[in-house]
């Protein structure tokens, strides 16, 4: 028998211009950028965080209501 998903459903998100800029500003932060987009210069150190961890951190900032319902979504 397949496992039933007991996590709450992910809410529909209607992206506003402010939310989009907020998302971009979070991605552009140095720690997040290094993990998600890679280094600009060879001498830069990488973070020890995984991409999933960074996406969850960004989700907590950009979509706090959805994050409270299901931080792993």
N, C-alpha and C positions, 0 to 999 in steps of 0.2 A: 504494500500500500504506500503511495507517495506521501511524503511529509507535507502537512498543511502549513502554509505560511501564516504565522500568528502575529506578525508585525503589522502595525497600522498602515493603511494605504498612504501612499505619498500624495500630498495635496497638489492640485494643479497650481502652477505658478504663472501669474500674469506679470511679465517683466515690465517694469517701468524704466524710464530713462535713468533715474537715480539708482535703481537696483543694478542696472547694467554697469554704470560707472563704478559703483561700489564693488562689484565683482572684479572688474578690471584693476581697480586699485589694490585689491587683495592679492590678485595674481602677480602684480608688479612688485610687491614687497620682496626684498632681497632673498629672504629665507624661502619664500614660496616659489619665487622665480627659479632659483637654483634647482629645486626639486622637479618642478613641472616642465621647465623649458631648457634646462641645462645651463652650463657656464658660458659667459661671454668671453672671458679670458682664461687661458689655461691655468694661471696661478690661483684662481679662485677655488676655495674649498667648497665641497659639497656638504649639504646637511645630512644628518643621519635619519631624517624622517622619510617615510615612504610616501608615494604619491597618494595613497588612500588616506593616510593621516592628514596630509595637507588639504586634500579635498574636504575632509570632514571639518577641519578647522575653518576653512573658507565658508562651508555651509553653515556653521554655527554663527558666523558673522553676517552673511548675506541673507540667509533664510532662517532666522532664529526660531520661528514658530514651527516650521517643519522639522528642524533639528531637535527640538524638544520632544516631538512625537516619536521620532525614530532616528537617533544619531547615526545609525549604521546604514541608512538608506543612501 
